[in-house]
């Protein structure tokens, strides 16, 4: 969204940017700026290549995406997005470190891998390729209102997504105020390698199948309402509330919990030749509420963008996100520093490990994404726009995450280990925008 003086705000469709943000939150992202009458072309393209790499030889992600928008007469437009992701590397299994080597069965159930003493157990078989396609059709309903309808599809080797969304936007106050509402629904199928584990079933030796079942599914419903307001000749604010309800199979089929001795902290023997590791169990529903506020200030040639998001859910997680961007516009190019700070509390059922002899809880997970942690992102984007609507840009960001294990987790030998090991990662993105 570009900021403009008030005398031109009446001619500017500022609600298109809100519709794009709404679709993004509802799972049908429409990246890139909205198109004005002056900028209108038959097709507008935004292409990008992204590399994401984690420390300690963990996950690498290579991603290609293309966004295309065709503008028609009478305010109608079609937006399409195609994305391809290839992920490789090692992913934490959820098991804790140990003073002795640990042996795990691969997700397929046909092989094993060994984690050396003192190291975080990582599944080296992690591999995934994702294809995603989405489309949105926007059309005016009246002079100051419009609707967007869309659909999305994505597939991975163990996951399939089908989604549909709709957004309605209405302008008021000489187009200086825009109200928007959106609804999205997704049906997702999960077909894990080796089958979906039975909750709290133990890991078995290679060839064992009594701890797995077939495929499963879940559904997600999202609702968003928001308002965009022109506060002055150079200031725009946006406020959103979003509601999300997930139900069905919400476990991560590849996450484990170690069962350890409550005194020594060492793994206890399981069935066969393995120590005792249990597959996680999460509730079969999750409700999330989010509040989002954003302020954009045009400062002469530069633009300052600040945003805050609060999220809470019925799993006991609360999170806060603060984000700032500042675009320095020079002659023929710009620099945009980026700072993002995120902090969240742990889910009510998050545990680093389970203790032998304790009653089995109703729910438990050792997935670090549901633990208590904070994260800092620092980035810088360099772009070179041209007068004919073309632009290429390079973005580099560094991500640092650190967390905390639940109180009482560091018993015996576990006191010498980091039960919530930190994570650092690098993002590198190269993008090119053009019109035809």
Secondary structure, DSSP 8 states (H G I E B T S, - for coil): -----HHHHTTS-THHHHHHHHHHHTT----S----TTT--SEEEEEEEEEEEESTT--EEEEEEEEEEEE-GGG-EEEEEEEEEEEES-EE-S----SS-EEEE-TTSS-EEEE-TTS--EETT-EEEEEEEEEEEEEEEETTEEEEEEEEEEEETTEEEEEEEEEEEEEETTTTEEEEEEEEEEEEEE--TT-EE-TT-B---TT--TTEE--EEEEEEEEEEEEEEEEETTEEEEEEEEEEEEEE--S-TT-EEEEE-TTT--B-B-STTSB-EEE-B--SEEEEEEEEEEEEEEETTEEEEEEEEEEEETTS-EEEEEEEEEEEE-SS-EEEEEEEEEEE---TTB-S-EETTS---SSBB--GGGSEEEEEEEEEEEEEE-TTS-EEEEEEEEEEEEEE--TT---GGGGGS-TT--EEEEEEEEEEEEE-
